[in-house]
């Protein structure tokens, strides 16, 4: 097995001033390529610290992906740290300098003298092309470790990993087959409840049942080597059975994308009206290119369940929409949802413990509740079915 590690650099990453999305993306991408990361480290903008950790990891890792620190400013130290760790000088890569000058010229800009630094790499390094930015990457062998140095800009980093680094790894190493990962996502069940029902499953060698909690959903993952695919597929129906009515989607497509696919297949348009969720439902659906006719955000106001249902029906009629989905305002820990359909309007009244969760979490829960109502109707399921830990205090259908 290849020992692959990642090193993230920068004070802003180390101190939590920005979220290290590159590390999360690389871990997931490499895992799906059969290259699970064995370690992730973060270090600040200190030359001494950078040199020390490069030398240390070069004795343990087979591959190290170093991210960040290739910019034109004084705190971008990755190239100098690599050269220092290897006992080399930085040398100017003339071809990359020409490329950079052309990059700026084509955009009608003059390259600042400080950018010249981005064309300097350790003497023994191999240049790694950056097709979308000015900072070139490079590869360097230090002790047992092949190190790849990449810029921190996510759009540049991802392109370089996919187009430049992964092909080099495939050339130099015999990579294992990607693992099998079966996933499903639930809504309305607790992690402990699901785990209690699944702990009895006899798992094949090397197969792990995992749980990922990200309020308000729980993801179940059955992960194992490709050689156990058939055994995992044989177990999967039991996982689906346990998830039951709380299962909202499988794989990584996501609920909004699933809903949009069904709306388009059925050629149904949708109108939204939101109060407490402040446009969150519309945001999630619009990112998946939903066929939205109208989306409005209104001030919160108290409503009876019948009033909420009537408003949803009027909204659907006024805009000649196939469906109208509404989320009401929070009223003394209660909130109404309504889904107006050609057959009538489904309405739910839900009670929340406002002291238990923040407003942001409650908004996420409410948005998922609304999307799940839509999902259940599109799949010809009972809209007002069991919702687990979500306390539905009243449900009605208005013809």
N, C-alpha and C positions, 0 to 999 in steps of 0.2 A: 504494500500500500504506500502511495506517495504521501509524504508529510507536507501538506500545503498550509501555509500560514499567511496572515495579512497583518500589515503594520499601517495604521492610520496616523497621520502626522498633523500637527497644528495645535496651537494653544486654544483656538476656538472650539476644536473638537474635544480636546482633553478636558476643558473646563465646562463642557456642556452648553456652550453658547450657540452651537448649531448641532442638529441631529446628524449622526453619521449614517446617512442613508446609503452611502457607497458600500459600507461594510455589510449591511443587511442584504443589499442587492447581490453582492459578490458571493456571500455565503449561500444564498438560495440558488444563484446561477451555477456555481461550481458543484453544489450538491446534486443538481439535476444533470450534470455532466459526468457524474461518478467521481468527483473530486471534492469530497466534503472537507471543509477547513478543520484543522486540528487545533488551531490557536488563533486568537486575535489580540493584538496589542495596540495601545495608543500611546504616543509620546508627543510632547510639546515642541515648540520651536527653539530647541537648545541643541547646538552643534555637538556638545559633549554627550548629551543623552542619546542623540541620534546615532552617533558613531558607536557608542557602547552597545546599543540594542542591535544594530546591524551585525556587529562582530559576534555578539552572543547568539543570535538566531542563526547565523551562518554555520554554527557548529551543530545545529539540531534539525533545521528545516531542509527539505529537499527543494522547495519552491517558496519564495517569499514575495508577496505582492505588496509593494510600498506605495501608499496613496497620499498625494499632496506634496507641497513644498517645491514645486517646479516653476513657480511664477517668477516675475521680474523684480520683486521687492526684496529688501534686505533680510526679511524673516523667512524667505524661501531657501531652505538649506539642504534639501535632499541630495542634490547633485554633489555639493561639496562634501556632505557627510559620506556619501558612497565612495568618492575618491579618497577621502581621508582614511576610511575603514580599510580600503584596499591598498593603501600606501602609494597612490598614484596622483598625477596632476590632472586638472581639468583641461580639456583641449577644445578648441572651437571647431564645431562641425560646420564647415563652409557651406555644404549643400543645404543644410537646414537654415542657416542664416539667410541664404538666397531665397529659400522658400518663405521665410518669415517676411522678408522685405516685399516679396511679391504679394503675400497675403494682405499686408497693409495697403500696398499700392492699388490693388484691385478694388479696395473699399474707399479709395480717395483719401487715405490717411498717411501721415508720416510716422514711421516707426520710431518710438522713443529710444534713446541710447540704452536705457535700462533693459529693454527687451533682448538685447544682444546676449545677456546672461542665459537666456533660455535655449541658446544653441551650444552651450558648453556642457560636455558630458565627460565622465572619466575616460582616461586614455584607452583602456582595454574594453570599454563598453560597446555593445551593439545598439545602434539606434533603433527605436521602435516608433513607427510612424504614428502621428496623430492627424487623422484626416480632417478633423473639424476644429482644430485650435492651433495656437502658436507654440505651446509647450511640447517639445518632443519628449517621448518617453525613451527609456533605454533599458537594456538588459545587461547584467553584470554577474559573473561567477565569482563568488567569494567563499573560499573553503569548500564545503560540500554543497553549498546552496546556490541555486540559480535565482537571482533577484530581478524583479521587474519593477521599474520606477514609473509611476503614472501621475498625471495631474489630478487635482482634486475636483475639478468641475465635473459633475455627474454625467452630463451628456458626452463629454470627451472620454471620461473614464470607461463608460460602458461600451462605447464603440471600439476603443482600443483593446479591451478585454476580449470582446467577441471576435474582432477581425484580425488582431495582431498576436495577442498573448495565447489564447486557446489553441490556434493552429500550431504555434511553436511548441506548446506542451505536447500536442498530439504527435509531433515529429520526434521529440526527444524522449518521450516516455510511452510505455505501453499502459494506456489508461483502462481502468476496469469498466465494466458495463455500468451504466447509470442505475441507481437503486430504483425499486418500485415504490411509489408512494401513492396510496389510495386515500382520498380525502373526502370528507363531507362536513358541512357546517350546520349547526343547530341553533335554534333560537327559542328561549323559554325554558330550557333545562339547565340545571346547575352542573358544574364540573364534577362535583362529588357524587351527584345522583347518577350521571352517566358512567363514571368510573366504577361505581359499585355494581352496576349492571354488566360491566364488561370485564371486570378483573378475573372472572372465571374462565375466560377464553383461553384454550390451550394454544399458545403461539408457537409457530415453527422456529427452528434455530435461526438466530440472527434477526428475527422479526420483532418489532417493538410497536406497542400501541401508545400513541402520544396524544396529549390534550393541549390545545392552545386556547387560552381564555383571553378574549379581547371584547370587553363589555360593549354590546349586549349579546355577543355570539360566543359559542364554543365550537372550535374545530376539532374533529377527530381525525387522526392520521395513523394509518397502518403502513409502516415503513420497513422494508427489508431488501435483501439482495435479489437481483434479477432471477437467480436460480430458484427462488421461493415464490415466484409469481403465481403459479397455479394454486399452491397451498393458500396464498393470501386471497386470491379470488374466491376460493371455496369458503373462506371465513367471512368475507365481506357481507354477504346477505344477513348474517347474524348482527353485524354492526349496524346495518341499515334498519333491521328490525328493532334493535334497542333504541335507536334514534327516533323511530316512529314518526309521529305527527310533528315533532320538533325539527325534523330535517327540512332545511329550506333550499339547499343546493349542494351539488357534488362537484368535485374538481376545484378549479381555481377561477372559474368564469366570473363568479360574483353574482349576487342577487339582482342588482340593477340590470346587468347585461342579460341575464336570463329573462327578466320581465320584458325588456325591450324586444328580445327575440320573439317571445310569444305575442306581444302586441302587434308586431309587424306581420307575423305569420297569420294572425287572425284579422289583420287590417283594421285594428281598433285604435282610435285616437283617445287621448287622455287630457283631462283638465284638472288642475290642482288648485286647492286653496288651503293655505297654511296659516296658523296662528302661533301656537307654542313652538313649533319646529322652525319657524323663521326662514323658510325656504330651503331647509336641508333636504327634504324629499325631492324637491325640484332639482337641486344641485346634483344629487346622486344619479337621478334619472337622466338629466341632460348630459352628464358626462358620458353616458352610455348611448347618447343620440336617440333619446326616446321621442316618439311622435306626440309632443306636447302642443296642444292648441293654445292654451292659456295657463299661466302660472302666476298666482297672486299671493301676497303676504299681507295679512290683515292684523290689526290690533286685537289683542286678546279680549274676549268678552264672554260672560257666562251664558250658557245655552242649555236647554233641556235636550235630551236625546232626540226627541221629535223635531225640535228646531234645527238641530244639526243635520238630520236626515233630509228635512225639507230644503235646507240650503244646498246640500249636495245635489238633490234632484233638480233644483232650479238652475244650478250652475251647468249641469249636463245639458239641460234643455236649451238654455240661453246660447250656448256655444256650439250646439249641434254635435256634441262629443259622444263617442261611444261609451266612455266612462268618466265619472267625476269622483275624485278622491279628496276628502277634506280631513284636516287635523284641527281640532278646536283649541281653545285656550285653556290654561290650567285654572281650575275653579275649585278652591278648597280641597286640593289633592286629587281632584277628579278631572278627567279629560275625555272628550268625545272624538270618535273616529266615524266617518261615514263613507261608504262606497256606493255611488249611484250607478246602476246598471240598467240595461234595457228591460229587465224583469222586475226591477224594484230597487230599494235602497237598504243595504245592510248597515246597521249602526251599532257601535260598541261604546260602552262607558267604562273607563278603566280608572282604578284608584292607585295612586303612587304614594309611597312613603317619602315625602319631600326632605326629610331629615337624613335619609340614608345615602342619597346620591346627589351629586352636584347637578346644576342646571344643564351643563353640557352633557353629562351622562344621560339624564332624563330625556333630553332632546334626541340623543342617539337611539335610545330605546323606543321613543315614540315614532321616529322615522322608520325604524325597522318594523315596528308594529304595523304602520300604514302600508309599507311595502309588502309585508307578509299577507295582509288582507288581500291586496291586489294579486299576489302570487296564488293564493288559495282559490280565488275566483277564476283566474285564468286557467288553472289546472282542474276546474270542475270539482273542487273540494268544498266542504262546508266552511264558510267564511268564519262562522262564530264558534269554531271548534275549540278544544282545550288549548290553553296558552301557557301551561306550566306555571312558573312563579309569577307571571304577570296576572294581576288580580282584576279580572273582568267582572264587574259588579252587575252589569246589565247588558243584554244584547236583544235587538229587535230587528225585524224585517218589515219594512213599510212598502206595501205593494203600490 
